[in-house]
């Protein structure tokens, strides 16, 4: 496990193979970081499926409305929802979409990110300046690499739990 310098801005995601530690970037994208912490503290991300996992690209999750595999889960709807919170304004920066960075998933509208996010499997610089980067994996990327692939995967993996490190 990586050394955690700022527990209030560190996320711990429990996957089937182990813990993924994410360092949030509140100086870069304060709104997105606050939203992730708010939803994590509410338990909204627990049991949410990875509904879109493209080999060599990224793993997407975070549909807290339709993606909870323990509450009326419908794989066809996973990825179509967000949370009951308002959408977020884009917080684009010069931070590149490198391997292990966390990006805000959204529709065509730049200000439509809500709860969904993706983790880049590799450097995806074609996304730079188009999707908000608000965190990076600092340990456990091997567990992200082991997530079941598919659009959607037939038997998707899930986030067993997500916690703010300060609360863990």
Secondary structure, 3 states (H helix, E strand, C coil): CCCCCCHHHEEEEEECCEEEEEEECCCCCHHHHHHHHHHHHCCCCCCEEEEEEECCCEEEECCCCCCECCCCCCCCCCCCCCCCCCCECCCCCCCCCCCCEEEECCCCCCCCECCCEEEECCCCHHHCCCCCEEEEEEECHHHHHCCCCECCCCCCCEECEEEEHHHC
